[in-house]
């Protein structure tokens, strides 16, 4: 497995397995199968309600803890220094771990500065090997980096061939923040799995559209955490390290970028209002 070095030297696998929208009752099976396939990077979150299942799968897997890279995220409901600190301990209990490898602020809403201070404390205490953020647009990322003691090491944002985050990536690179993708398949939106360019590039290498999309990301230095509840798809998504896209392929795939989200905008007041309400209702 290829890795990316975080700013503190921690090595993060470029390819992981995500459990967003994986039912709590099915998370144990899914993560167990992902580990059997060969994944060692597992991404969960408080708001996914499946940390317990992830933890059970890890405990039963027999995979040495030092081989795993486990991520969880602090949700909006737990924003603020005191609340976030308690929730981090709660996540560790649910996961059955004494530390996670990466701890993220899930959304830049509420008192995320207080949350960040709690995460800095968790990092210093050894409860997290690395800390970062998720869904932080460049302006908020710069702001947090300029007004914190320990800068974020990772930013997990919507990234796929239709939204490649080029401008945001320039900011992340300048700040030394690793770029990680959520939604590498755009959840099938915009005709993702029927796209003729992805299909043609994949056919050239004997690969599927999904494999081609993942290879594009990781070859661009973007970590990705695809999700599937089917073991054969998990295995397919994992088989992206045995081929390389050439310059012509990369140019064709870069041309698919629209620079627009297929999901939401944090600059939309209605979305922010929705997240404020949803953030407290979901927990």
C-alpha atoms as a printed R data frame, in Angstrom:
    type eleno elety resid chain resno       x       y       z
1   ATOM     1    CA   UNK     A     1   0.000   0.000   0.000
2   ATOM     2    CA   UNK     A     2   1.197   3.506  -0.833
3   ATOM     3    CA   UNK     A     3   1.222   6.057   1.994
4   ATOM     4    CA   UNK     A     4   1.197   9.816   2.452
5   ATOM     5    CA   UNK     A     5   3.392  11.374   5.130
6   ATOM     6    CA   UNK     A     6   1.471  13.788   7.351
7   ATOM     7    CA   UNK     A     7   3.193  16.913   8.631
8   ATOM     8    CA   UNK     A     8   4.140  15.144  11.877
9   ATOM     9    CA   UNK     A     9   5.618  12.146  10.043
10  ATOM    10    CA   UNK     A    10   2.651   9.775  10.562
11  ATOM    11    CA   UNK     A    11   2.102   7.590   7.492
12  ATOM    12    CA   UNK     A    12  -1.493   7.478   6.208
13  ATOM    13    CA   UNK     A    13  -2.492   4.814   3.666
14  ATOM    14    CA   UNK     A    14  -3.612   6.420   0.406
15  ATOM    15    CA   UNK     A    15  -6.531   4.020   0.103
16  ATOM    16    CA   UNK     A    16  -8.983   3.259   2.895
17  ATOM    17    CA   UNK     A    17 -12.460   1.926   3.553
18  ATOM    18    CA   UNK     A    18 -15.245   4.298   4.569
19  ATOM    19    CA   UNK     A    19 -18.388   3.381   6.493
20  ATOM    20    CA   UNK     A    20 -20.589   6.411   5.828
21  ATOM    21    CA   UNK     A    21 -24.226   5.244   5.555
22  ATOM    22    CA   UNK     A    22 -23.266   1.728   6.636
23  ATOM    23    CA   UNK     A    23 -25.976   0.601   9.063
24  ATOM    24    CA   UNK     A    24 -24.772   0.109  12.620
25  ATOM    25    CA   UNK     A    25 -25.941  -3.496  12.504
26  ATOM    26    CA   UNK     A    26 -23.919  -4.196   9.365
27  ATOM    27    CA   UNK     A    27 -20.751  -2.259  10.164
28  ATOM    28    CA   UNK     A    28 -19.019  -5.138  11.917
29  ATOM    29    CA   UNK     A    29 -19.448  -7.440   8.919
30  ATOM    30    CA   UNK     A    30 -18.443  -4.780   6.401
31  ATOM    31    CA   UNK     A    31 -15.288  -3.745   8.241
32  ATOM    32    CA   UNK     A    32 -14.347  -7.379   8.913
33  ATOM    33    CA   UNK     A    33 -14.625  -8.115   5.189
34  ATOM    34    CA   UNK     A    34 -12.690  -4.967   4.284
35  ATOM    35    CA   UNK     A    35  -9.879  -6.052   6.592
36  ATOM    36    CA   UNK     A    36  -9.933  -9.528   5.007
37  ATOM    37    CA   UNK     A    37  -9.594  -7.919   1.566
38  ATOM    38    CA   UNK     A    38  -6.520  -6.048   2.784
39  ATOM    39    CA   UNK     A    39  -7.682  -2.584   3.820
40  ATOM    40    CA   UNK     A    40  -5.869  -1.204   6.842
41  ATOM    41    CA   UNK     A    41  -7.266   2.337   6.782
42  ATOM    42    CA   UNK     A    42 -10.802   2.493   8.232
43  ATOM    43    CA   UNK     A    43 -12.805   5.741   8.346
44  ATOM    44    CA   UNK     A    44 -15.824   6.242  10.622
45  ATOM    45    CA   UNK     A    45 -17.441   9.125  12.546
46  ATOM    46    CA   UNK     A    46 -19.598   9.821  15.561
47  ATOM    47    CA   UNK     A    47 -22.468  10.854  13.276
48  ATOM    48    CA   UNK     A    48 -22.372   7.519  11.433
49  ATOM    49    CA   UNK     A    49 -23.565   5.673  14.548
50  ATOM    50    CA   UNK     A    50 -21.382   2.677  13.765
51  ATOM    51    CA   UNK     A    51 -18.217   3.170  15.811
52  ATOM    52    CA   UNK     A    52 -19.140   0.175  17.987
53  ATOM    53    CA   UNK     A    53 -19.428  -2.126  14.978
54  ATOM    54    CA   UNK     A    54 -16.129  -0.861  13.609
55  ATOM    55    CA   UNK     A    55 -14.511  -1.510  16.971
56  ATOM    56    CA   UNK     A    56 -15.883  -5.053  17.200
57  ATOM    57    CA   UNK     A    57 -14.576  -5.891  13.745
58  ATOM    58    CA   UNK     A    58 -11.133  -4.555  14.605
59  ATOM    59    CA   UNK     A    59 -11.041  -6.476  17.891
60  ATOM    60    CA   UNK     A    60 -11.994  -9.759  16.225
61  ATOM    61    CA   UNK     A    61  -9.824  -9.343  13.139
62  ATOM    62    CA   UNK     A    62  -6.511 -10.388  14.620
63  ATOM    63    CA   UNK     A    63  -4.816  -7.583  12.681
64  ATOM    64    CA   UNK     A    64  -2.110  -6.010  14.864
65  ATOM    65    CA   UNK     A    65  -3.137  -2.543  16.008
66  ATOM    66    CA   UNK     A    66   0.046  -1.000  14.659
67  ATOM    67    CA   UNK     A    67  -0.935  -2.086  11.136
68  ATOM    68    CA   UNK     A    68  -4.231  -0.192  11.285
69  ATOM    69    CA   UNK     A    69  -5.044   3.430  10.570
70  ATOM    70    CA   UNK     A    70  -8.379   4.333  12.176
71  ATOM    71    CA   UNK     A    71 -10.156   7.668  11.685
72  ATOM    72    CA   UNK     A    72 -13.167   9.096  13.488
73  ATOM    73    CA   UNK     A    73 -14.733  12.551  13.519
74  ATOM    74    CA   UNK     A    74 -16.234  14.879  16.139
75  ATOM    75    CA   UNK     A    75 -19.778  15.887  15.218
76  ATOM    76    CA   UNK     A    76 -21.369  19.364  15.473
77  ATOM    77    CA   UNK     A    77 -23.509  18.357  18.457
78  ATOM    78    CA   UNK     A    78 -20.307  17.864  20.463
79  ATOM    79    CA   UNK     A    79 -18.745  21.190  19.446
80  ATOM    80    CA   UNK     A    80 -16.871  23.141  22.094
81  ATOM    81    CA   UNK     A    81 -13.841  22.277  24.163
82  ATOM    82    CA   UNK     A    82 -15.557  20.476  27.048
83  ATOM    83    CA   UNK     A    83 -18.169  18.658  24.960
84  ATOM    84    CA   UNK     A    84 -15.681  17.591  22.330
85  ATOM    85    CA   UNK     A    85 -13.239  16.257  24.924
86  ATOM    86    CA   UNK     A    86 -15.940  14.060  26.448
87  ATOM    87    CA   UNK     A    87 -17.078  12.884  23.014
88  ATOM    88    CA   UNK     A    88 -13.530  11.902  22.013
89  ATOM    89    CA   UNK     A    89 -13.300   9.668  25.074
90  ATOM    90    CA   UNK     A    90 -16.726   8.293  24.177
91  ATOM    91    CA   UNK     A    91 -15.592   7.464  20.649
92  ATOM    92    CA   UNK     A    92 -12.538   5.655  21.978
93  ATOM    93    CA   UNK     A    93 -14.759   3.589  24.286
94  ATOM    94    CA   UNK     A    94 -17.085   2.705  21.415
95  ATOM    95    CA   UNK     A    95 -14.169   1.765  19.189
96  ATOM    96    CA   UNK     A    96 -12.481  -0.197  21.997
97  ATOM    97    CA   UNK     A    97  -9.223   1.645  21.330
98  ATOM    98    CA   UNK     A    98  -6.875   3.708  23.453
99  ATOM    99    CA   UNK     A    99  -6.162   5.986  20.494
100 ATOM   100    CA   UNK     A   100  -7.193   6.696  16.925
101 ATOM   101    CA   UNK     A   101  -4.755   7.424  14.159
102 ATOM   102    CA   UNK     A   102  -6.644  10.430  12.841
103 ATOM   103    CA   UNK     A   103  -9.234  12.609  14.551
104 ATOM   104    CA   UNK     A   104 -11.182  15.125  12.483
105 ATOM   105    CA   UNK     A   105 -13.559  18.034  13.063
106 ATOM   106    CA   UNK     A   106 -16.487  16.808  10.963
107 ATOM   107    CA   UNK     A   107 -17.968  20.179   9.930
108 ATOM   108    CA   UNK     A   108 -16.819  23.806  10.350
109 ATOM   109    CA   UNK     A   109 -19.922  24.835  12.290
110 ATOM   110    CA   UNK     A   110 -20.604  25.641  15.922
111 ATOM   111    CA   UNK     A   111 -17.669  26.223  18.249
112 ATOM   112    CA   UNK     A   112 -15.149  24.364  16.127
113 ATOM   113    CA   UNK     A   113 -12.331  26.387  17.669
114 ATOM   114    CA   UNK     A   114 -13.218  24.917  21.050
115 ATOM   115    CA   UNK     A   115 -13.431  21.504  19.409
116 ATOM   116    CA   UNK     A   116  -9.988  22.039  17.935
117 ATOM   117    CA   UNK     A   117  -8.514  22.890  21.341
118 ATOM   118    CA   UNK     A   118  -9.942  19.616  22.689
119 ATOM   119    CA   UNK     A   119  -8.405  17.773  19.757
120 ATOM   120    CA   UNK     A   120  -5.033  19.404  20.343
121 ATOM   121    CA   UNK     A   121  -5.248  18.191  23.949
122 ATOM   122    CA   UNK     A   122  -6.203  14.688  22.773
123 ATOM   123    CA   UNK     A   123  -3.223  14.709  20.415
124 ATOM   124    CA   UNK     A   124  -0.837  15.741  23.175
125 ATOM   125    CA   UNK     A   125  -2.288  13.038  25.440
126 ATOM   126    CA   UNK     A   126  -1.715  10.324  22.830
127 ATOM   127    CA   UNK     A   127  -5.402   9.754  22.152
128 ATOM   128    CA   UNK     A   128  -4.871  10.650  18.481
129 ATOM   129    CA   UNK     A   129  -1.733  10.222  16.398
130 ATOM   130    CA   UNK     A   130  -2.858  12.996  14.061
131 ATOM   131    CA   UNK     A   131  -5.616  15.605  13.932
132 ATOM   132    CA   UNK     A   132  -7.325  17.330  11.052
133 ATOM   133    CA   UNK     A   133 -10.562  18.664   9.642
134 ATOM   134    CA   UNK     A   134 -13.307  17.688   7.239
135 ATOM   135    CA   UNK     A   135 -15.348  19.893   4.906
136 ATOM   136    CA   UNK     A   136 -13.220  22.975   5.564
137 ATOM   137    CA   UNK     A   137 -13.203  25.348   2.601
138 ATOM   138    CA   UNK     A   138  -9.945  27.233   1.948
139 ATOM   139    CA   UNK     A   139 -10.965  30.364   3.859
140 ATOM   140    CA   UNK     A   140 -11.824  28.459   7.037
141 ATOM   141    CA   UNK     A   141  -8.793  26.215   6.692
142 ATOM   142    CA   UNK     A   142  -6.458  29.220   6.479
143 ATOM   143    CA   UNK     A   143  -8.225  30.880   9.408
144 ATOM   144    CA   UNK     A   144  -7.889  27.813  11.649
145 ATOM   145    CA   UNK     A   145  -4.269  27.246  10.652
146 ATOM   146    CA   UNK     A   146  -3.419  30.847  11.512
147 ATOM   147    CA   UNK     A   147  -5.113  30.792  14.925
148 ATOM   148    CA   UNK     A   148  -4.269  27.424  16.456
149 ATOM   149    CA   UNK     A   149  -1.262  25.868  18.146
150 ATOM   150    CA   UNK     A   150  -1.179  22.624  16.140
151 ATOM   151    CA   UNK     A   151  -2.234  23.096  12.498
152 ATOM   152    CA   UNK     A   152  -4.540  20.524  10.872
153 ATOM   153    CA   UNK     A   153  -2.681  17.685   9.187
154 ATOM   154    CA   UNK     A   154  -5.513  16.482   6.916
155 ATOM   155    CA   UNK     A   155  -8.554  18.029   5.236
156 ATOM   156    CA   UNK     A   156 -11.177  15.525   4.087
157 ATOM   157    CA   UNK     A   157 -13.396  17.130   1.453
158 ATOM   158    CA   UNK     A   158 -15.700  16.150  -1.393
159 ATOM   159    CA   UNK     A   159 -13.326  15.140  -4.180
160 ATOM   160    CA   UNK     A   160 -13.980  13.190  -7.375
161 ATOM   161    CA   UNK     A   161 -13.387  13.647 -11.092
162 ATOM   162    CA   UNK     A   162 -16.213  16.189 -11.348
163 ATOM   163    CA   UNK     A   163 -15.020  18.219  -8.340
164 ATOM   164    CA   UNK     A   164 -11.256  17.948  -8.123
165 ATOM   165    CA   UNK     A   165 -10.736  20.827  -5.637
166 ATOM   166    CA   UNK     A   166  -7.840  22.343  -7.557
167 ATOM   167    CA   UNK     A   167  -7.951  25.768  -5.895
168 ATOM   168    CA   UNK     A   168  -8.442  24.209  -2.468
169 ATOM   169    CA   UNK     A   169  -5.572  21.805  -3.131
170 ATOM   170    CA   UNK     A   170  -3.219  24.704  -3.806
171 ATOM   171    CA   UNK     A   171  -4.080  26.117  -0.383
172 ATOM   172    CA   UNK     A   172  -3.710  22.731   1.311
173 ATOM   173    CA   UNK     A   173  -0.311  22.168  -0.282
174 ATOM   174    CA   UNK     A   174   0.831  25.623   0.798
175 ATOM   175    CA   UNK     A   175  -0.242  24.913   4.372
176 ATOM   176    CA   UNK     A   176   1.177  21.377   4.467
177 ATOM   177    CA   UNK     A   177  -2.274  19.804   4.851
178 ATOM   178    CA   UNK     A   178  -2.909  16.420   3.227
179 ATOM   179    CA   UNK     A   179  -5.859  16.232   0.829
180 ATOM   180    CA   UNK     A   180  -8.295  13.381   1.494
181 ATOM   181    CA   UNK     A   181 -11.403  12.596  -0.555
182 ATOM   182    CA   UNK     A   182 -14.867  11.713   0.596
183 ATOM   183    CA   UNK     A   183 -17.327  10.667  -2.093
184 ATOM   184    CA   UNK     A   184 -14.694   9.470  -4.606
185 ATOM   185    CA   UNK     A   185 -17.513   8.068  -6.780
186 ATOM   186    CA   UNK     A   186 -19.721  11.161  -6.301
187 ATOM   187    CA   UNK     A   187 -22.314   8.703  -4.937
188 ATOM   188    CA   UNK     A   188 -23.126   7.929  -8.560
189 ATOM   189    CA   UNK     A   189 -24.282  11.483  -9.335
190 ATOM   190    CA   UNK     A   190 -23.867  13.213 -12.680
191 ATOM   191    CA   UNK     A   191 -23.907   9.874 -14.492
192 ATOM   192    CA   UNK     A   192 -20.657   8.872 -12.823
193 ATOM   193    CA   UNK     A   193 -20.857   5.155 -13.596
194 ATOM   194    CA   UNK     A   194 -21.856   5.759 -17.213
195 ATOM   195    CA   UNK     A   195 -19.288   8.444 -17.970
196 ATOM   196    CA   UNK     A   196 -17.705   7.694 -21.372
197 ATOM   197    CA   UNK     A   197 -14.339   9.242 -20.519
198 ATOM   198    CA   UNK     A   198 -13.938   7.200 -17.354
199 ATOM   199    CA   UNK     A   199 -15.109   4.134 -19.262
200 ATOM   200    CA   UNK     A   200 -12.654   4.655 -22.124
201 ATOM   201    CA   UNK     A   201  -9.662   5.281 -19.872
202 ATOM   202    CA   UNK     A   202 -10.577   2.259 -17.784
203 ATOM   203    CA   UNK     A   203 -10.967   0.020 -20.843
204 ATOM   204    CA   UNK     A   204  -7.486   1.029 -21.972
205 ATOM   205    CA   UNK     A   205  -6.068  -0.492 -18.780
206 ATOM   206    CA   UNK     A   206  -8.576  -3.316 -18.333
207 ATOM   207    CA   UNK     A   207 -10.074  -1.572 -15.321
208 ATOM   208    CA   UNK     A   208 -13.562  -0.531 -14.228
209 ATOM   209    CA   UNK     A   209 -14.856   3.015 -13.983
210 ATOM   210    CA   UNK     A   210 -14.558   2.846 -10.178
211 ATOM   211    CA   UNK     A   211 -10.971   1.611 -10.322
212 ATOM   212    CA   UNK     A   212 -10.054   4.300 -12.846
213 ATOM   213    CA   UNK     A   213 -11.572   7.051 -10.684
214 ATOM   214    CA   UNK     A   214  -9.734   5.838  -7.598
215 ATOM   215    CA   UNK     A   215  -6.451   5.517  -9.449
216 ATOM   216    CA   UNK     A   216  -6.825   9.094 -10.673
217 ATOM   217    CA   UNK     A   217  -7.185  10.332  -7.103
218 ATOM   218    CA   UNK     A   218  -4.375   8.398  -5.510
219 ATOM   219    CA   UNK     A   219  -2.046   9.091  -8.437
220 ATOM   220    CA   UNK     A   220  -2.827  12.765  -7.800
221 ATOM   221    CA   UNK     A   221  -1.744  12.375  -4.174
222 ATOM   222    CA   UNK     A   222  -5.288  12.387  -2.807
223 ATOM   223    CA   UNK     A   223  -6.179   9.786  -0.182
224 ATOM   224    CA   UNK     A   224  -9.534   8.097  -0.833
225 ATOM   225    CA   UNK     A   225 -11.981   6.105   1.303
226 ATOM   226    CA   UNK     A   226 -14.457   4.330  -1.010
227 ATOM   227    CA   UNK     A   227 -17.419   2.553   0.542
228 ATOM   228    CA   UNK     A   228 -19.218  -0.617  -0.466
229 ATOM   229    CA   UNK     A   229 -21.216  -3.139   1.516
230 ATOM   230    CA   UNK     A   230 -20.325  -5.915  -0.961
231 ATOM   231    CA   UNK     A   231 -17.047  -7.758  -0.476
232 ATOM   232    CA   UNK     A   232 -16.457  -8.229  -4.200
233 ATOM   233    CA   UNK     A   233 -16.722  -4.469  -4.702
234 ATOM   234    CA   UNK     A   234 -14.393  -3.848  -1.769
235 ATOM   235    CA   UNK     A   235 -11.867  -6.123  -3.471
236 ATOM   236    CA   UNK     A   236 -12.363  -4.402  -6.823
237 ATOM   237    CA   UNK     A   237 -11.799  -0.973  -5.264
238 ATOM   238    CA   UNK     A   238  -8.636  -2.264  -3.623
239 ATOM   239    CA   UNK     A   239  -7.109  -3.366  -6.937
240 ATOM   240    CA   UNK     A   240  -5.885   0.040  -8.058
241 ATOM   241    CA   UNK     A   241  -2.204  -0.170  -7.225
242 ATOM   242    CA   UNK     A   242  -1.194  -2.400 -10.148
243 ATOM   243    CA   UNK     A   243  -1.543   0.077 -13.002
244 ATOM   244    CA   UNK     A   244  -0.676   3.677 -13.790
245 ATOM   245    CA   UNK     A   245  -2.487   6.338 -15.769
246 ATOM   246    CA   UNK     A   246  -0.390   8.058 -18.426
247 ATOM   247    CA   UNK     A   247  -0.292  11.766 -19.224
248 ATOM   248    CA   UNK     A   248  -3.030  11.458 -21.834
249 ATOM   249    CA   UNK     A   249  -5.293   9.667 -19.343
250 ATOM   250    CA   UNK     A   250  -4.677  12.275 -16.676
251 ATOM   251    CA   UNK     A   251  -5.426  15.134 -19.059
252 ATOM   252    CA   UNK     A   252  -8.695  13.501 -20.130
253 ATOM   253    CA   UNK     A   253  -9.800  12.990 -16.541
254 ATOM   254    CA   UNK     A   254  -8.735  16.458 -15.422
255 ATOM   255    CA   UNK     A   255 -10.971  17.851 -18.164
256 ATOM   256    CA   UNK     A   256 -14.022  16.372 -16.372
257 ATOM   257    CA   UNK     A   257 -13.620  18.834 -13.509
258 ATOM   258    CA   UNK     A   258 -16.514  21.284 -13.168
259 ATOM   259    CA   UNK     A   259 -15.157  22.922 -10.025
260 ATOM   260    CA   UNK     A   260 -18.611  22.651  -8.455
261 ATOM   261    CA   UNK     A   261 -19.995  20.510  -5.644
262 ATOM   262    CA   UNK     A   262 -22.564  17.854  -6.475
263 ATOM   263    CA   UNK     A   263 -23.819  17.943  -2.875
264 ATOM   264    CA   UNK     A   264 -23.886  21.298  -1.057
265 ATOM   265    CA   UNK     A   265 -22.222  24.648  -0.495
266 ATOM   266    CA   UNK     A   266 -21.063  25.915   2.885
267 ATOM   267    CA   UNK     A   267 -21.544  29.402   1.486
268 ATOM   268    CA   UNK     A   268 -25.291  28.797   1.135
269 ATOM   269    CA   UNK     A   269 -27.068  30.313   4.192
270 ATOM   270    CA   UNK     A   270 -29.918  27.813   3.889
271 ATOM   271    CA   UNK     A   271 -27.475  24.906   4.000
272 ATOM   272    CA   UNK     A   272 -25.710  26.339   7.039
273 ATOM   273    CA   UNK     A   273 -29.066  26.803   8.761
274 ATOM   274    CA   UNK     A   274 -29.981  23.220   7.897
275 ATOM   275    CA   UNK     A   275 -26.693  21.913   9.289
276 ATOM   276    CA   UNK     A   276 -27.165  23.866  12.520
277 ATOM   277    CA   UNK     A   277 -30.556  22.216  12.997
278 ATOM   278    CA   UNK     A   278 -29.468  18.803  11.725
279 ATOM   279    CA   UNK     A   279 -26.265  18.904  13.743
280 ATOM   280    CA   UNK     A   280 -28.224  18.923  16.999
281 ATOM   281    CA   UNK     A   281 -31.001  16.611  15.886
282 ATOM   282    CA   UNK     A   282 -28.815  13.813  14.563
283 ATOM   283    CA   UNK     A   283 -27.218  12.889  17.892
